[in-house]
Amino acid sequence: MTEKLPAPVAKIIPKQLEKFGDVRTDNYYWLNDRDNPEVIDYLKQENEYYARMTAHTKDFQKDLFTEMKARIKEDDSSVPYFYNGYFYITRYETGKDYPIYSRKKGSLDGAEEVLFDCNVLSKGHSYFQLGGMSISPDNRFATFGVDVVGRRIYTIQIKDLGSGAVMPDKIENTTGSAVWANDNQTIFYTRQDKTTLRSDKVYRHKSGTDAAKDVLVYDEKDDTFSVDVSKTKSRKYIVIECGSTLTTEYRFLSADHPEAEFKVFQKRIRGLEYSISHYGNDFYIRTNADKAENFKLMKTPETATSKDHWKEVIPHRKDVLLEDVEIFKDFLVVEERSNGLTKIQIRPWSGEGAYYLPFESETYTAYPVTNVDFNTDILRYSYQSMATPSSVIDFNMKTKAKEVKKEQQVLGGTFDKHNYTEERLWATAGDGTKIPMSVVYKKGLKKNGSNPVLLYAYGSYGASMDPYFSSTRLSLLDRGFVYVIAHIRGGEELGRNWYEDGKLLKKKNTFTDFIDCSKYLIAEKYTSAAHLYAEGGSAGGLLMGAVANMAPELYHGIIAQVPFVDVVTTMLDDSIPLTTGEYDEWGNPNEQAYYEYMKSYSPYDNVAAKAYPNMYVSTGLHDSQVQYWEPAKWVAKLRAMKTDRNLLFLDTNMDAGHGGASGRFEALKELAKEFSFLLDLEGIKR
């Protein structure tokens, strides 16, 4: 299928951008103005063009939406977790889009107390998100944050759970989360810089008082750092974390004395990363100190927290990444990653009989979830694989007995995990590095080069894209698609080096790894260039833009969700949310070496007069992480320069931000658009 209708043409207003004597001409810089009616008009024209060009798939989109929704249990609820005398539950009701948060005192047979019904709270809003619910130690009050725009700017309020009344306190322009001191009156919360949305200030608020009188307890002046506030699992300390990409610093305060001064745990040293957990009279520190690139575990007394006092508990290992620890009364639980797979080790504090949980599949993911109770022998963890639905399991660390509390239900009666094949493949990159891929497809597939393959990756910030189950993905698998996650460099799947080798002046490894995975799938006859599709979002959208420029001939279609494609201009604009905190990831283009390297791969700067694959590009008008104008400018430039007649769509959600639509099933409509785009290109009509 090719273009049938005249596509929108964005007007050209050249703007010269100069740095280090290098002049870039940006013809579409003017789109960077959300308040300009001409900008809104252009976005609407693109939306209308997309709607008209895909009108023939509208019924199919509805069918896909219905099919995907039918697999999901509508009247669903989370596995209850016990905290401070109550069981907490999140549940959904049939026909409703938003969650209901509730609790039961002492027993699951007790009466349900509804804390927040988001279906009621969301009325009158096209977007709604509840965030940061936090219960006071005496169980009487709850803080909660509300965002009705999608820019992740929340207003915090306090609810009296006894009377059900929302108190008059209204704290605006926050990140949404708050933590209680032990006096049941004081909360600590974080505020954002109004322009950049960087979380930079921590305030103390006393319930029932005017938020204008809140006390600023910490102000982070370094614009590459952001702040967060939390409480230790032991409930003894309030903790402020200051973090940049490469460096962390903590402050702590007794939760019994909220008006005291925060103390620095270990002052920041560039390149020193650490995180802290509290147990007994000690702190445990996960850190990369002394060149422990894959991290090690240290311990120090509460009274002497600086680095000179830290003693080793788990040494650094070259081939094992220490991802996190979970502390219980009698056990230390260690989350590790080796050979690209997640592992969970149980270590009794007695020092005797440490062991690993056994996992069988070669494409699984397992990790601890919601372990808020300190005095328990039960570890709750989640397990899933590409073909196995997610389950929540309670594991008794003493007896080793396992209880599956819940397995994700796939409704409809036709799903059987044994009908699908899972594989782990390794492609060889140009520099000889082996790149793992997780693969799933329906049994009986013939490797003859004619199968459609959707290859997904992210590859930034050390975020690992682990193999996971998706009931919506079945709509592709059951129609003959192979689904592949490429674990490319820039993630952390194979340890910290995996991340280091895909950032800054090695960023191009991320893109060439993806291209080499694509070539492998073609060479091994899983697919061919006529049936290979690529997908990525946000920083993974940068990946899509880069591979579209570097190897367009390998792909029949590309889906780029909220793509970060105007790298140089964005990274030179420190008024844009996230920019300064990103210098350690991409480099600072105010330094010439980084400027030139970024410019060499920035998708927008490298669009050329050549043929591009079919492309579906999505964005949100209120996105605070990747501004809408990046994909808008990119599509406008592609339209003007590409030499093919392939499809090119820009689909802007005029009501949402970075995460897309907020309703539970609204996101399925966005997915139905993407799936119908792929299936239509394959000539699959139903």
Secondary structure as UniProt FT lines:
FT   STRAND          15..19
FT   TURN            20..21
FT   STRAND          22..26
FT   TURN            27..28
FT   HELIX           29..31
FT   TURN            34..35
FT   HELIX           37..53
FT   HELIX           55..57
FT   HELIX           58..70
FT   STRAND          81..83
FT   TURN            84..85
FT   STRAND          86..91
FT   TURN            94..95
FT   STRAND          100..105
FT   TURN            108..109
FT   STRAND          112..117
FT   HELIX           118..121
FT   TURN            122..124
FT   STRAND          129..135
FT   TURN            137..138
FT   STRAND          141..147
FT   STRAND          154..160
FT   TURN            161..163
FT   STRAND          166..180
FT   TURN            182..183
FT   STRAND          186..192
FT   TURN            194..196
FT   STRAND          199..206
FT   TURN            207..208
FT   HELIX           211..213
FT   STRAND          215..219
FT   TURN            223..224
FT   STRAND          226..231
FT   TURN            233..234
FT   STRAND          237..243
FT   STRAND          248..254
FT   TURN            255..256
FT   TURN            258..259
FT   STRAND          263..264
FT   TURN            270..271
FT   STRAND          274..279
FT   TURN            280..281
FT   STRAND          282..287
FT   TURN            289..291
FT   TURN            293..294
FT   STRAND          296..301
FT   TURN            302..303
FT   HELIX           307..309
FT   STRAND          311..314
FT   TURN            318..319
FT   STRAND          320..327
FT   STRAND          331..338
FT   TURN            339..340
FT   STRAND          341..348
FT   TURN            349..350
FT   STRAND          355..356
FT   STRAND          364..368
FT   STRAND          378..385
FT   STRAND          391..396
FT   TURN            397..399
FT   STRAND          402..407
FT   TURN            411..412
FT   HELIX           417..419
FT   STRAND          420..428
FT   TURN            430..431
FT   STRAND          434..442
FT   TURN            443..444
FT   STRAND          453..456
FT   TURN            461..462
FT   TURN            471..473
FT   HELIX           474..477
FT   TURN            478..480
FT   STRAND          482..486
FT   TURN            489..490
FT   TURN            493..494
FT   HELIX           496..500
FT   TURN            501..502
FT   HELIX           504..506
FT   HELIX           508..523
FT   TURN            524..525
FT   TURN            529..531
FT   STRAND          532..537
FT   HELIX           539..550
FT   HELIX           552..554
FT   STRAND          557..561
FT   HELIX           567..571
FT   TURN            574..575
FT   TURN            577..579
FT   HELIX           580..582
FT   HELIX           583..586
FT   TURN            589..590
FT   HELIX           592..601
FT   HELIX           604..606
FT   STRAND          614..620
FT   TURN            621..622
FT   HELIX           629..641
FT   STRAND          648..653
FT   TURN            654..655
FT   TURN            658..659
FT   TURN            664..665
FT   HELIX           666..681
FT   TURN            682..683
//
